[in-house]
Amino acid sequence: MTRRAIVVIVIAAVIVVGGAGVTLLALVGARAGERLEIARAHAARQAMKNLRAAIANYRADHVECPRDLHALVEARYLTRDALDPWGEPYVMICPATHAELDAADLLSKGPDRVQGTADDLHSWDAP
């Protein structure tokens, strides 16, 4: 075998191994992205539970619904405005139409940040 043939074989092997590495990295990256979205959805659901508790406490003290979630900050039921893991404010429906009457319905617009789409997360849906 000539030196040139060996060089061509080595280059071909590097290309094949490199391509497999890129494919592996793409698969690992996709899985990491899925896990991140699962973690964000879990965090949003937990935050909605906490927000519903704050709203229930507000309603117990004031009888009526807060005008919006920022009213919970002003009344010191929350320390700061609540944003979902995608940086959007939660949407509050008070009084609740899907949950107990002493709470509120909440939703996160989800990863696409558009209300009313399939990726929305609702406080009344089981995880």
C-alpha positions in Angstrom: 0.0 0.0 0.0 1.3 3.4 -0.9 1.8 6.2 1.5 -0.9 8.2 -0.4 -3.5 5.3 0.0 -2.7 5.2 3.8 -3.3 8.9 4.1 -6.6 8.7 2.2 -7.7 5.8 4.5 -6.8 7.8 7.7 -8.6 10.9 6.4 -11.7 8.8 5.7 -11.5 7.2 9.1 -11.3 10.7 10.8 -14.3 11.9 8.8 -16.4 8.9 9.7 -15.4 9.1 13.4 -15.9 12.8 13.5 -19.3 12.5 11.8 -20.3 10.0 14.4 -19.1 12.3 17.2 -21.2 15.2 15.8 -24.2 13.0 15.6 -23.7 11.8 19.1 -23.3 15.4 20.3 -26.5 16.4 18.5 -28.4 13.5 20.2 -27.1 14.4 23.6 -27.9 18.1 23.0 -31.5 17.2 22.0 -31.9 15.1 25.2 -30.6 17.9 27.3 -33.1 20.3 25.7 -35.9 17.9 26.5 -34.8 17.6 30.1 -34.6 21.4 30.5 -38.2 21.8 29.2 -39.4 19.1 31.6 -37.7 20.9 34.5 -39.1 24.2 33.4 -42.7 22.7 33.3 -42.2 21.2 36.7 -41.0 24.5 38.1 -44.0 26.3 36.5 -46.5 23.9 38.1 -44.8 24.2 41.5 -44.9 28.0 41.2 -48.6 27.9 40.3 -49.3 25.9 43.4 -47.5 28.6 45.5 -49.3 31.4 43.7 -52.7 29.7 44.3 -51.9 29.5 48.0 -51.0 33.2 48.1 -54.2 34.1 46.3 -56.2 32.0 48.7 -54.6 33.8 51.7 -55.3 37.1 50.1 -58.9 36.2 49.5 -59.2 35.0 53.1 -58.0 38.4 54.3 -59.7 40.6 51.8 -62.7 38.6 50.8 -62.3 39.5 47.1 -59.8 38.4 44.4 -56.7 40.5 43.9 -57.0 42.7 40.8 -53.9 41.0 39.4 -50.8 39.1 40.6 -48.9 42.3 41.2 -51.5 43.2 43.9 -50.1 40.2 45.8 -46.7 41.9 45.8 -48.2 45.2 46.9 -50.0 43.5 49.8 -46.9 41.6 50.7 -48.2 38.1 49.9 -45.4 37.7 47.4 -41.9 39.3 47.5 -41.8 39.9 43.8 -43.8 39.6 40.6 -44.1 36.0 39.5 -42.7 35.1 36.1 -42.9 31.7 34.6 -39.6 29.8 33.7 -39.9 31.3 30.2 -39.9 34.9 31.5 -43.6 35.6 31.0 -46.1 36.6 33.7 -48.6 34.0 34.8 -52.2 34.6 33.8 -54.7 34.6 36.7 -58.4 34.0 36.5 -60.1 34.8 39.7 -62.4 33.5 40.9 -61.5 30.1 39.6 -63.6 28.4 37.0 -61.7 25.1 37.1 -60.5 24.9 40.7 -61.8 25.4 44.2 -63.8 28.6 44.7 -61.4 30.0 47.3 -58.5 29.9 44.8 -57.8 31.0 41.3 -57.0 29.4 38.0 -53.5 30.1 36.8 -51.7 29.4 33.5 -48.3 29.7 32.0 -48.1 30.4 28.3 -45.4 27.7 28.0 -42.3 27.6 25.9 -43.9 29.4 22.9 -45.0 32.3 25.1 -48.4 32.4 23.4 -51.6 31.9 25.4 -54.1 29.4 24.0 -51.7 26.9 22.4 -51.0 23.3 23.1 -47.9 23.9 25.3 -49.8 26.1 27.9 -49.6 24.8 31.4 -52.7 25.1 33.6 -53.0 25.0 37.4 -56.1 22.8 37.0 -54.4 20.1 35.0 -52.6 17.2 36.7 -48.9 17.1 35.8 
